[in-house]
């Protein structure tokens, strides 16, 4: 007996889960992008050109920190392939990056 023929129309293909996107390379790239934005924003803030440059520096620092912290936290909590120590390291890195971002975005001096 022959098996039934597949439906000729479109069929549902499951989407990739978030775990497939949380590879070490993607988490590393997002952290590298975040650190680059923080560094550029900090250099602009140190130059103290004008208020517009200061606002742009704040935007760069805050955006870079947000990208890095979210990528590290998602990598720590969402990846099934990483070990417990890797997850702990990513969470510690996210905390340090958050503290550095707040310190650079809201300078006391």
C-alpha positions in Angstrom: 0.0 0.0 0.0 1.3 3.5 -0.9 1.7 6.2 1.8 -0.6 9.2 1.4 0.7 12.0 -0.8 1.8 15.2 1.0 -0.4 18.2 0.9 0.5 20.2 -2.3 0.0 23.6 -0.7 2.3 25.4 1.8 3.0 23.8 5.0 4.3 25.1 8.3 8.0 25.1 8.9 9.0 25.6 12.5 11.1 28.7 13.1 14.6 28.5 14.6 14.5 28.8 18.3 16.4 31.5 20.2 19.0 28.8 21.3 20.2 28.5 17.7 21.0 32.2 17.6 22.9 32.2 20.9 26.1 30.8 19.7 29.4 31.8 21.2 30.3 33.7 18.1 27.1 35.8 18.2 27.4 36.5 21.9 31.0 37.5 21.4 30.2 39.7 18.4 27.4 41.5 20.2 29.7 42.1 23.2 32.5 43.4 20.9 30.0 45.7 19.2 28.8 47.0 22.6 32.3 47.6 23.9 33.3 49.4 20.7 30.3 51.7 21.0 31.1 52.3 24.7 34.7 53.1 23.9 33.8 55.5 21.1 31.2 57.2 23.3 33.7 57.5 26.2 36.3 59.1 23.9 33.7 61.6 22.6 32.7 62.4 26.2 36.3 63.0 27.2 36.8 65.5 24.4 33.9 67.7 25.8 33.3 69.4 22.5 29.7 70.6 23.0 26.3 69.5 24.4 25.3 67.8 21.1 28.5 65.7 21.2 27.8 64.9 24.8 24.3 63.7 24.0 25.6 61.6 21.2 28.3 60.2 23.5 25.6 59.3 26.1 23.6 57.6 23.3 26.6 55.6 22.2 27.6 54.5 25.7 24.0 53.6 26.7 23.3 51.7 23.5 26.6 49.8 23.6 26.0 48.9 27.2 22.5 47.7 26.5 23.6 45.6 23.6 26.4 44.0 25.6 24.4 43.4 28.8 21.4 41.9 26.9 23.6 39.7 24.8 25.5 38.4 27.8 22.4 37.8 29.8 20.6 36.1 26.9 23.7 33.9 26.4 23.8 33.0 30.0 20.1 32.2 30.5 19.1 31.0 27.0 21.9 28.8 25.7 21.6 25.1 26.4 25.1 24.3 25.1 27.1 26.3 27.7 28.2 25.0 31.1 27.3 26.4 34.5 30.6 28.1 34.8 30.2 29.8 31.4 26.8 31.0 32.4 28.1 32.4 35.7 31.0 34.1 33.8 28.5 35.7 31.4 26.3 36.9 34.2 29.3 38.4 36.0 30.5 40.0 32.8 27.0 41.5 32.3 27.1 43.0 35.8 30.5 44.5 35.3 29.5 45.9 31.9 26.4 47.4 33.4 28.4 49.1 36.2 30.9 50.4 33.7 28.1 51.7 31.4 26.4 53.6 34.3 29.8 55.0 35.5 30.7 56.2 32.0 27.2 57.5 31.0 26.7 59.5 34.2 30.1 60.9 35.1 30.4 62.5 38.5 33.4 64.7 37.6 
